[in-house]
Amino acid sequence: MAAAGHDDAASSRAETLRRQAERAFRSGRADEAHRIAVRALTEAGRTTDSRALLLEHLGRYLDAGSTSWEHDYFEQSLAELDPNALPHERIRVLCSSGLAGLRRGRTDDGVRLLHEAAELAREADDAELETVVCTVVAEAALTLGTLDESLHRTRRARRLGIESRQHHLVVRSYFNEARATYLRTGNVADAARIRGAGLAYAAEHGELATEEGNTLRLALIEDLIEAGRWPEADDLLNDPAPHERHGSLNEVEEALVRAWLQSWRSREPDPAPSLVRLVATSSPLHEAYFLSLALAAAARLGDHAAVEELTGRALLLADGHLAPPSSGLYVIDALASAIHAQTAGPRPPMLHPDTAPDRLLEALESVYARVRHHVAAPYELTDGVVAVARAEAAHAGAREQVEAEHWDTAIWIFRRTHARARLVHALLGRVAAYERGDDRAAALLDEAERIAVSMGAEPYVERIARLREPRRPDRPSDRAPVARRPPPASSASPADLTPRQRQVIARLAEGRTDREIAEELRLSVRTVNAHVAQLLTRLGLRNRAEAAGWYYRSENGRGEEHGASG
């Protein structure tokens, strides 16, 4: 009896800790949730029926804070799952394990587990349970690009959710339907219409302040920004109705969406956002999405330090495992913004060879090919983003005919998809390739001006005015690829560099690769990449050869840094 009482007390403590962990996780504190769940598992011991559920929790919490996935709590959870466990516990473990399989590239296993969960939910004849499972399976199908199944499951989840009065899941169904419709048609207006209907449902049923309501609101704001309906986006961003915060992700997303809109409107947003910090505080599973927003804003704002840091993050994601494959869409968007930053200004903000427009385009094309291989959805808007990136990279390489063809493709796609903000950018890119006074350019300028004025896009309105001015012989062309001009001679001295930078440039001057430098200095290759990029930027140099020449010309340059400490 005493032993039984002890087991009951341990189970009670484990359940209390499990609930604490779940509350911490829902508040965006995944690391804290993981620590609490480990304590709960210790309390539960080897005999309790809740071990499988606790292991499922551990898997979710650790996945939210890491993308290395060296652990696999989900496999252990499946192994310890009692066949006689309650249906909702079995279904939860199956759903989480299935989603984890998709993230790890085990698509067949993931889909099998999710379908097993859906069949169990149907057999349980429980509308609430089936609503949850239909929602999960719909979202999984969405990440794989199987849009017909996603739409079928989403609409079934909505019907069941309305019947069982699970209004938060009904709101979520509108978000999922808009996403699937948008990926199928590429039409931003369609997505905005569906999400607008969802927001009206949320308001009617008191769901605006929930996590699902807030997420839907932010997604609708993004649709409105893309569609050029900025006054409506402003109204939603500045809505006086109280929106509860649901952890750091909601807050980070709202801050980034606000910065994204401000960057379309002005070069000097107030207050200036810390874009790097916002991305750094996000969940790894959301990093690609947040990175796409932040890098787009940084590129338009001319925040060169943020562009450099965020581009490094984007290249790391491009080199890694895309989890799920559809996250590659956000990596493509981020790399396209990096290419824009490199080609839009009088001088590229990043001088490391890996960030040359053609090299960035290679990384983008690689991700684009992988997404197309794994995902069946059309993703038409992404085709337009890729066309813009190709056009801007072609401009940097003075390939004018190729550039014009890519701008024409982008314009055609953005007109079809009603992505009016992106359309203005593409129109002006194409206009700048024409000679001044060309009637075709004038027609495109008129179209761009109508859209830009209606949106209140001040940077675009100013650029349109410049493009309408007669070109003076003493004034450089709006399209002059000034990034290819030779940089001025650097007046910096070795004393202007940090000890570590002096170590790096000394070895770089000897012709060593970044990997060789990293091994000798016991650094990561990416850290050496960053040091080289900072060196080139600080010294005003374009490439490693110029850096080696500067090193040997400097008065203290010859071989003195090999013994320096960093």
C-alpha positions in Angstrom: 0.0 0.0 0.0 2.8 2.4 0.9 4.5 1.7 -2.5 1.2 2.3 -4.3 0.8 5.6 -2.4 4.3 6.6 -3.3 3.6 5.9 -7.0 0.4 7.9 -6.9 2.3 10.9 -5.3 5.0 10.6 -8.0 2.5 10.5 -10.7 0.7 13.5 -9.3 3.9 15.5 -9.1 4.8 14.5 -12.6 1.4 15.7 -13.9 1.8 19.0 -12.1 5.2 19.5 -13.6 3.9 18.5 -17.1 1.3 21.2 -16.9 3.8 23.8 -15.8 6.0 22.8 -18.7 3.2 23.1 -21.2 2.3 26.6 -19.8 5.9 27.7 -20.2 6.0 26.4 -23.7 2.8 28.2 -24.7 4.4 31.4 -23.4 7.3 31.0 -25.7 9.8 29.6 -23.2 10.8 26.4 -24.8 14.1 25.9 -23.0 12.4 26.3 -19.6 9.6 24.0 -20.7 12.2 21.4 -21.6 13.9 21.6 -18.2 10.6 21.2 -16.4 9.6 18.2 -18.5 12.9 16.5 -17.7 12.0 16.8 -14.0 8.5 15.5 -14.7 10.0 12.5 -16.5 12.3 11.8 -13.5 9.3 12.0 -11.1 7.3 9.7 -13.4 9.9 6.9 -13.2 9.5 3.8 -15.3 6.0 2.6 -14.4 3.7 5.4 -15.1 1.4 5.4 -18.1 2.3 9.1 -18.8 5.9 8.4 -19.9 5.0 8.3 -23.6 3.2 11.7 -23.3 6.1 13.3 -21.4 8.5 12.1 -24.0 6.3 13.6 -26.7 6.4 16.9 -24.8 10.2 16.7 -24.5 10.5 16.2 -28.2 8.3 19.2 -29.0 10.1 21.5 -26.6 13.6 20.5 -27.8 12.5 20.8 -31.5 11.3 24.4 -30.8 14.8 25.4 -29.5 17.0 23.3 -31.9 17.2 22.2 -35.4 20.1 19.7 -34.9 17.7 16.9 -33.9 20.5 14.7 -32.6 17.9 13.5 -30.0 14.8 11.6 -30.9 12.4 11.6 -28.1 9.6 10.9 -30.5 11.0 7.4 -31.4 11.2 6.6 -27.7 7.7 8.0 -27.1 6.3 5.7 -29.9 8.2 2.7 -28.4 6.8 3.3 -24.9 3.3 4.1 -26.1 0.8 1.8 -24.4 -1.6 0.2 -27.0 -4.4 0.6 -24.4 -3.6 4.3 -23.7 -6.5 6.8 -24.0 -7.2 7.7 -27.6 -6.2 11.3 -27.2 -2.8 10.4 -25.7 -2.1 7.9 -28.5 -3.2 10.4 -31.2 -1.1 13.2 -29.7 2.1 11.0 -29.7 1.3 9.8 -33.3 0.8 13.4 -34.5 3.9 14.8 -32.9 6.0 11.9 -34.1 4.6 12.2 -37.6 5.4 16.0 -37.8 8.9 15.3 -36.4 9.4 12.7 -39.2 8.5 15.3 -41.8 10.9 17.8 -40.3 13.7 15.2 -40.3 13.1 14.3 -43.9 11.4 11.0 -43.2 8.4 11.9 -45.2 6.9 8.4 -45.7 7.1 7.6 -42.0 5.7 11.0 -41.0 2.7 10.7 -43.4 2.0 7.1 -42.2 1.9 8.2 -38.6 -0.4 11.2 -39.3 -2.8 9.0 -41.3 -2.9 6.5 -38.5 -3.7 9.3 -36.1 -6.5 10.5 -38.4 -8.0 7.0 -38.6 -8.0 6.6 -34.8 -9.7 10.0 -34.4 -12.4 9.0 -36.9 -13.0 5.7 -35.1 -13.2 7.5 -31.7 -16.3 9.3 -33.0 -15.2 12.4 -31.1 -15.7 15.7 -33.1 -13.4 17.7 -30.9 -10.6 15.1 -31.3 -11.1 14.8 -35.0 -11.0 18.6 -35.4 -7.6 18.7 -33.9 -6.2 15.8 -36.0 -7.7 17.2 -39.2 -6.0 20.5 -38.5 -2.6 18.9 -37.9 -2.8 16.7 -41.0 -3.9 19.7 -43.1 -0.9 21.7 -41.9 1.4 18.8 -42.6 0.0 18.4 -46.2 0.5 22.2 -46.6 4.2 22.0 -45.8 4.6 19.1 -48.3 2.7 21.1 -51.0 -0.1 18.6 -51.4 -2.6 21.4 -51.5 -5.8 19.4 -52.5 -5.5 17.2 -49.4 -4.7 20.2 -47.2 -7.8 22.1 -48.4 -10.0 19.0 -48.0 -8.7 18.4 -44.4 -8.9 22.1 -43.6 -12.6 22.4 -44.6 -13.5 19.3 -42.8 -11.7 20.7 -39.7 -13.8 23.8 -40.0 -17.1 22.0 -40.2 -16.2 19.8 -37.2 -14.9 22.8 -35.3 -18.1 24.8 -35.8 -20.1 21.7 -34.7 -18.0 21.2 -31.6 -17.7 24.9 -30.9 -13.8 24.8 -31.0 -13.7 28.4 -32.4 -10.0 28.8 -32.0 -9.5 25.8 -34.4 -12.0 27.3 -36.8 -10.0 30.5 -36.9 -6.9 28.4 -37.5 -8.6 26.7 -40.4 -9.1 30.1 -42.1 -5.3 30.7 -41.8 -4.6 27.3 -43.3 -7.1 27.7 -46.2 -5.7 31.1 -47.1 -2.1 29.7 -47.1 -3.1 26.7 -49.3 -5.1 28.9 -51.7 -2.3 31.4 -51.9 0.2 28.7 -52.7 -2.1 27.3 -55.4 -3.1 30.5 -57.2 -0.3 32.9 -56.0 -3.1 35.5 -55.6 -2.5 37.7 -52.6 -6.0 39.1 -52.9 -7.5 35.6 -52.5 -5.5 35.0 -49.3 -6.5 38.4 -47.9 -10.2 37.7 -48.6 -10.1 34.4 -46.8 -8.2 35.7 -43.8 -10.5 38.7 -43.6 -13.4 36.3 -43.3 -11.5 34.4 -40.6 -10.9 37.6 -38.7 -14.5 38.5 -38.8 -15.4 35.0 -37.4 -12.7 35.5 -34.7 -14.3 38.9 -33.7 -17.8 37.4 -33.6 -16.7 34.5 -31.4 -14.3 36.3 -29.0 -11.2 34.8 -30.5 -9.3 38.0 -31.5 -7.1 37.9 -28.4 -6.2 34.3 -28.7 -3.0 33.0 -30.2 -4.8 31.8 -33.3 -6.6 35.2 -33.7 -3.5 37.2 -33.3 -1.6 35.0 -35.8 -4.4 35.3 -38.3 -4.4 39.1 -37.9 -0.6 39.3 -38.5 -0.9 37.1 -41.6 -3.7 39.3 -42.9 -1.6 42.4 -42.4 1.2 40.8 -44.5 -1.3 40.0 -47.2 -2.5 43.7 -47.2 1.1 44.9 -47.4 1.9 42.7 -50.3 -1.3 43.8 -52.0 -0.5 47.4 -51.5 -3.5 48.0 -49.3 -1.4 49.8 -46.7 -4.1 52.0 -45.0 -5.9 48.8 -44.1 -2.7 47.2 -42.9 -2.1 50.4 -40.7 -5.6 50.1 -39.2 -4.9 46.5 -38.1 -1.4 47.2 -36.8 -2.7 50.1 -34.8 -6.0 48.5 -33.7 -6.8 49.8 -30.2 -8.4 46.5 -29.3 -6.2 44.7 -26.8 -4.3 41.8 -28.3 -2.8 39.4 -25.7 0.8 38.4 -26.2 1.4 34.7 -26.5 5.1 34.5 -25.9 8.1 35.9 -27.8 7.0 34.5 -31.2 3.9 36.7 -31.5 5.8 39.7 -30.3 8.7 39.1 -32.6 6.5 38.6 -35.5 4.5 41.8 -34.9 7.7 43.8 -34.5 9.1 42.4 -37.8 5.8 42.9 -39.7 5.7 46.5 -38.4 9.4 47.1 -39.5 8.6 45.4 -42.8 5.8 47.9 -43.5 7.9 50.9 -42.4 10.7 49.9 -44.7 8.4 50.0 -47.7 7.3 53.4 -46.7 10.4 55.2 -45.5 14.2 54.9 -45.3 14.0 56.3 -41.7 11.5 54.3 -39.6 10.9 55.6 -36.1 11.8 53.9 -33.9 14.6 52.0 -35.8 14.1 48.3 -35.2 16.9 46.0 -34.1 16.4 43.4 -36.8 19.2 41.1 -35.9 18.1 40.9 -32.3 14.5 40.2 -33.3 15.6 37.2 -35.5 18.1 36.0 -32.8 15.2 35.7 -30.3 13.0 33.7 -32.6 12.5 29.9 -32.5 14.8 28.0 -34.9 11.7 26.4 -36.5 10.5 30.0 -37.4 13.9 31.4 -38.2 13.6 31.3 -42.0 10.2 33.1 -41.9 11.4 35.8 -39.6 14.7 36.1 -41.5 12.9 36.8 -44.7 11.0 39.7 -43.1 14.1 41.1 -41.4 16.4 40.9 -44.3 13.9 42.5 -46.6 13.5 45.4 -44.2 17.2 45.8 -43.6 17.9 45.9 -47.4 15.3 48.6 -48.0 16.5 50.6 -44.9 20.1 50.4 -46.0 21.0 48.9 -42.6 24.3 47.4 -43.8 25.4 45.9 -40.5 22.1 44.0 -40.2 22.2 43.0 -43.9 25.7 41.4 -43.4 24.7 39.5 -40.2 21.4 38.3 -41.6 22.9 37.3 -44.9 25.3 35.0 -43.1 22.3 33.4 -41.3 20.5 33.0 -44.7 23.5 31.3 -46.2 23.7 28.9 -43.3 20.1 28.0 -43.7 20.6 27.6 -47.5 23.4 25.1 -46.8 21.5 23.1 -44.2 18.5 20.8 -44.1 15.2 22.6 -45.1 12.7 21.6 -42.4 10.1 21.4 -43.7 11.0 21.8 -47.4 8.5 24.7 -47.8 10.7 26.7 -45.4 13.0 27.1 -48.4 10.5 29.7 -49.7 11.5 32.0 -46.9 15.2 31.4 -47.5 14.7 32.3 -51.2 13.0 35.5 -50.2 15.9 36.3 -47.7 18.6 35.7 -50.3 16.7 37.7 -52.9 16.8 40.6 -50.4 20.5 40.2 -49.9 21.0 40.4 -53.7 19.0 43.6 -53.8 21.1 45.1 -51.0 24.3 44.3 -52.9 23.0 45.8 -56.2 20.8 48.7 -55.1 23.2 51.2 -53.6 26.3 53.1 -54.7 28.5 50.6 -52.9 27.8 47.0 -51.9 27.4 46.7 -48.1 29.1 43.3 -48.1 32.5 42.6 -49.7 33.1 39.0 -48.8 33.3 36.9 -52.0 30.5 34.6 -50.8 28.2 37.6 -50.9 28.8 38.7 -54.5 25.4 38.8 -56.3 26.3 35.8 -58.5 27.4 33.7 -55.5 24.2 34.6 -53.6 22.2 33.8 -56.7 23.9 30.3 -56.9 22.8 29.7 -53.3 19.2 30.9 -54.1 19.0 28.7 -57.2 20.1 25.7 -55.2 17.4 26.2 -52.6 14.9 26.9 -55.3 15.7 23.6 -57.1 15.4 21.6 -53.7 12.0 23.2 -53.0 10.8 22.3 -56.5 12.0 18.8 -56.1 10.3 18.1 -52.8 7.1 20.3 -53.0 4.4 19.9 -55.6 2.7 23.3 -55.1 3.1 26.0 -57.8 4.4 28.8 -55.5 3.9 31.3 -58.3 4.8 34.3 -56.2 8.2 32.7 -55.4 8.8 32.4 -59.2 8.5 36.2 -59.3 10.9 36.7 -56.4 13.4 34.5 -58.2 13.0 36.4 -61.4 13.7 39.7 -59.6 16.9 38.2 -58.0 18.0 37.0 -61.4 17.4 40.4 -62.9 19.4 42.2 -60.2 22.3 39.7 -60.4 22.3 40.1 -64.2 22.4 43.9 -63.8 25.4 43.6 -61.5 27.1 41.5 -64.2 26.1 44.0 -67.0 24.0 41.3 -68.8 21.4 43.8 -70.0 19.4 41.5 -72.3 19.1 38.8 -69.7 18.2 41.4 -67.1 15.3 42.7 -69.2 13.9 39.3 -69.8 13.8 38.5 -66.0 12.2 41.9 -65.2 9.5 41.1 -67.8 8.8 37.7 -66.2 8.6 39.3 -62.7 6.2 42.0 -63.9 3.9 39.4 -65.5 3.8 37.3 -62.3 3.2 40.2 -59.9 0.4 41.5 -62.1 -1.3 38.0 -62.1 -0.8 37.6 -58.3 -1.9 41.1 -57.3 1.4 41.6 -55.4 1.3 45.3 -56.0 4.2 46.3 -53.7 6.5 43.9 -55.5 5.1 45.0 -58.8 6.2 48.6 -58.3 9.8 47.4 -57.7 9.8 45.2 -60.8 8.3 48.0 -63.0 11.0 50.5 -61.9 13.7 47.9 -62.4 12.5 47.4 -66.0 12.0 51.2 -66.6 15.6 51.9 -65.6 16.9 49.6 -68.3 15.2 51.7 -71.0 16.6 54.9 -72.5 15.1 58.1 -71.1 12.1 59.2 -73.1 11.2 55.8 -74.3 7.3 55.5 -74.6 7.4 52.0 -73.1 9.2 53.3 -70.1 6.8 56.1 -69.7 3.8 53.7 -69.6 5.4 51.5 -67.0 6.3 54.6 -64.9 2.6 55.8 -65.0 1.5 52.3 -63.8 4.1 52.3 -61.0 3.2 55.9 -59.9 -0.5 55.1 -59.6 0.3 52.2 -57.3 3.0 53.9 -55.3 1.0 57.0 -54.7 -2.1 55.0 -53.6 0.2 53.1 -51.1 2.0 56.1 -49.9 5.3 54.5 -50.8 7.6 57.6 -50.4 10.9 56.0 -51.5 9.2 54.7 -54.7 7.5 58.0 -55.4 10.9 59.8 -55.1 12.6 57.3 -57.4 9.8 57.7 -60.0 10.4 61.4 -60.0 14.1 60.9 -60.5 13.4 58.6 -63.4 11.2 61.1 -65.1 13.9 63.8 -65.0 16.0 64.3 -68.1 19.4 62.7 -67.7 22.2 65.2 -67.4 25.6 64.4 -68.8 27.3 65.2 -65.5 24.9 63.0 -63.5 25.3 59.2 -63.3 22.6 57.0 -64.6 20.0 55.7 -62.1 21.2 52.2 -63.2 24.9 52.8 -63.1 26.4 49.7 -61.6 28.6 51.7 -59.2 29.3 48.6 -57.1 31.9 47.7 -59.8 33.9 50.9 -59.3 37.3 50.5 -57.8 37.3 51.5 -54.1 39.4 54.4 -52.8 42.7 53.6 -51.4 42.4 52.6 -47.7 44.0 54.9 -45.1 43.5 52.4 -42.4 46.6 51.0 -40.5 47.1 47.6 -38.8 46.3 49.4 -35.5 42.7 49.9 -36.7 42.2 46.1 -36.7 41.6 43.9 -33.8 44.3 41.3 -32.8 42.1 38.5 -34.2 41.6 40.4 -37.5 45.4 40.9 -37.8 45.9 37.2 -37.3 43.3 36.4 -40.0 44.7 38.9 -42.6 48.2 37.7 -42.0 47.2 34.1 -43.0 44.9 35.3 -45.7 47.9 37.2 -47.3 49.7 33.8 -47.4 47.0 32.4 -49.6 45.4 30.2 -47.0 41.7 29.2 -47.3 39.1 30.1 -44.7 39.1 26.4 -43.6 42.8 26.3 -43.1 42.7 29.6 -41.1 39.9 28.2 -39.0 41.8 25.0 -38.2 45.0 26.9 -37.2 43.2 29.5 -35.1 40.7 27.0 -33.7 37.6 28.9 -35.0 34.6 27.9 -37.0 34.8 28.4 -40.8 31.8 30.7 -40.5 33.6 32.8 -37.9 36.5 33.2 -40.2 34.1 34.1 -43.0 32.7 36.9 -40.8 36.2 38.2 -39.9 37.2 38.4 -43.6 34.0 40.2 -44.5 34.5 42.7 -41.6 38.2 43.2 -42.7 37.2 44.0 -46.3 34.4 46.4 -45.2 36.7 48.2 -42.7 39.5 48.5 -45.2 37.3 49.5 -48.1 38.6 46.6 -50.2 36.7 44.4 -52.7 38.4 41.0 -52.4 41.1 38.9 -50.8 43.8 39.8 -53.4 43.4 43.5 -52.5 43.5 42.6 -48.8 46.8 40.7 -49.3 48.2 43.7 -51.2 47.1 46.0 -48.4 48.7 43.8 -45.8 52.1 43.7 -47.5 52.1 47.4 -48.1 51.3 48.3 -44.5 54.3 49.3 -42.4 53.9 46.6 -39.8 52.6 44.0 -42.2 55.4 41.4 -42.6 54.7 38.3 -40.7 54.4 39.7 -37.2 50.9 38.5 -36.3 51.5 34.7 -36.3 52.2 34.8 -32.6 49.6 37.4 -31.6 46.9 36.3 -29.2 43.2 37.0 -30.1 
